[in-house]
Amino acid sequence: MTLAQLGAGRSARVLGVEGGWGLRRNLEQLGIHPGDIVAVARTGAFHGPILVEVHGSRVALGRGVAGRIYVEPL
């Protein structure tokens, strides 16, 4: 399951990222690493961005990026 498929208000553990080194580097700078727990705070209307809470911070991710992050629901 990907982060884009996870519903608002649900938490999950990051399993991995499908993408190049640039995407992985950008996500690491945002604090999203494999093994981290993330919570979807809100999803944007009309396939807008997803607001994710990780390590006490909120980060907005586009649907394309969120669709490349594989998670395991908790």
Residue frames relative to the residue before (quaternion, step in Angstrom):
aa qw qx qy qz dx dy dz
M 1.0000 0.0000 0.0000 0.0000 0.00 0.00 0.00
T 0.3105 -0.7510 0.5521 0.1866 3.56 -1.07 0.72
L 0.6577 -0.5093 0.3813 0.4033 3.54 -1.28 0.33
A 0.6163 0.5555 -0.3426 0.4407 3.60 1.10 -0.65
Q 0.6812 0.4840 -0.2825 0.4710 3.61 1.13 -0.57
L 0.5622 0.6064 -0.3811 0.4134 3.59 1.25 -0.34
G 0.4231 -0.7331 0.4784 0.2340 3.57 -0.86 0.93
A 0.6456 -0.5154 0.3969 0.4001 3.54 -1.29 0.37
G 0.7867 0.3028 -0.2422 0.4804 3.56 -1.02 0.83
R 0.6302 0.5264 -0.3399 0.4585 3.62 1.23 0.01
S 0.2871 -0.7465 0.5794 0.1570 3.54 -1.21 0.60
A 0.0088 -0.7947 0.6067 -0.0169 3.54 -1.21 0.55
R 0.4045 -0.6623 0.5704 0.2690 3.53 -1.35 0.35
V 0.4269 -0.6961 0.5187 0.2533 3.56 -0.93 0.96
L 0.2366 -0.7841 0.5622 0.1146 3.57 -0.78 1.07
G 0.7652 -0.2598 0.2083 0.5510 3.58 0.96 -0.82
V 0.3467 -0.7122 0.5758 0.2026 3.51 -1.37 0.18
E 0.2296 -0.7472 0.6097 0.1314 3.56 -0.93 0.97
G 0.5299 0.6057 -0.4435 0.3946 3.54 -0.36 1.20
G 0.6629 -0.5180 0.3806 0.3839 3.51 -1.33 0.09
W 0.7227 -0.4413 0.3067 0.4346 3.52 -1.34 0.08
G 0.6056 0.5727 -0.3595 0.4196 3.61 1.09 -0.61
L 0.6612 0.4878 -0.2984 0.4856 3.57 0.95 -0.88
R 0.6624 0.5031 -0.3110 0.4597 3.58 0.88 -0.90
R 0.6466 0.5195 -0.3177 0.4594 3.58 1.00 -0.82
N 0.6600 0.5070 -0.3106 0.4592 3.59 0.93 -0.87
L 0.6612 0.4924 -0.3098 0.4737 3.59 0.96 -0.81
E 0.6261 0.5248 -0.3385 0.4669 3.60 1.03 -0.72
Q 0.6457 0.5112 -0.3206 0.4679 3.59 1.03 -0.72
L 0.6626 0.4713 -0.2939 0.5025 3.57 1.19 -0.54
G 0.5549 -0.6368 0.3730 0.3839 3.59 1.28 -0.14
I 0.5508 0.5914 -0.4044 0.4281 3.59 1.21 0.37
H 0.0783 0.7952 -0.5862 0.1341 3.54 -0.44 1.33
P 0.6018 -0.5207 0.4318 0.4247 3.61 -1.17 0.34
G 0.7493 0.3478 -0.2931 0.4813 3.56 -0.94 0.97
D 0.5771 0.5900 -0.3759 0.4213 3.61 1.22 -0.33
I 0.3778 -0.6775 0.5812 0.2461 3.53 -1.29 0.52
V 0.0440 -0.7874 0.6148 -0.0065 3.56 -0.84 1.03
A 0.1639 -0.7649 0.6152 0.0984 3.55 -1.20 0.61
V 0.3559 -0.7102 0.5653 0.2220 3.55 -0.95 0.90
A 0.2544 -0.7918 0.5420 0.1210 3.57 -0.48 1.23
R 0.7916 -0.1343 0.1374 0.5800 3.57 0.94 -0.90
T 0.2299 -0.7442 0.6064 0.1597 3.55 -1.19 0.56
G 0.4769 -0.6872 0.4770 0.2697 3.55 -1.01 0.85
A 0.5399 -0.6177 0.4702 0.3254 3.52 -1.18 0.63
F 0.8375 0.1790 -0.1481 0.4945 3.56 -1.22 0.56
H 0.6604 -0.5344 0.2846 0.4441 3.56 0.93 0.99
G 0.2655 0.7693 -0.5246 0.2499 3.55 1.00 0.87
P 0.7589 -0.3821 0.2577 0.4600 3.58 -1.25 -0.20
I 0.3734 -0.6918 0.5769 0.2216 3.52 -1.35 0.42
L 0.2645 -0.7532 0.5836 0.1487 3.57 -0.84 1.00
V 0.0684 -0.8195 0.5678 -0.0377 3.55 -0.53 1.26
E 0.2258 -0.7526 0.6022 0.1413 3.55 -1.04 0.80
V 0.1081 0.7757 -0.6096 0.1223 3.55 -0.80 1.11
H 0.8461 0.0051 -0.0568 0.5300 3.59 -0.84 1.03
G 0.7166 -0.4684 0.2513 0.4517 3.59 1.00 0.79
S 0.6628 0.4503 -0.3080 0.5129 3.60 1.27 0.05
R 0.3160 -0.7260 0.5748 0.2067 3.54 -1.20 0.52
V 0.0709 -0.7892 0.6093 -0.0299 3.52 -0.94 1.06
A 0.2784 -0.7415 0.5860 0.1710 3.57 -0.98 0.86
L 0.0681 -0.7914 0.6075 -0.0008 3.56 -0.85 1.05
G 0.4669 -0.6537 0.5178 0.2941 3.55 -1.05 0.74
R 0.6426 -0.5468 0.3713 0.3875 3.58 -1.18 0.49
G 0.6258 0.5484 -0.3422 0.4366 3.59 1.04 -0.71
V 0.6620 0.4797 -0.2910 0.4969 3.57 0.99 -0.86
A 0.6683 0.5035 -0.3036 0.4557 3.59 0.87 -0.94
G 0.6455 0.5288 -0.3172 0.4506 3.59 1.12 -0.58
R 0.6720 0.4730 -0.2960 0.4869 3.58 1.25 -0.17
I 0.6108 0.5194 -0.3442 0.4885 3.58 1.34 -0.03
Y 0.1971 -0.7963 0.5646 0.0913 3.57 -0.55 1.17
V 0.0567 -0.8143 0.5765 -0.0361 3.53 -0.85 1.07
E 0.2880 -0.6966 0.6270 0.1964 3.50 -1.42 0.31
P 0.3879 -0.7376 0.4936 0.2488 3.64 -0.47 1.11
L 0.3270 -0.7355 0.5628 0.1881 3.55 -1.14 0.72
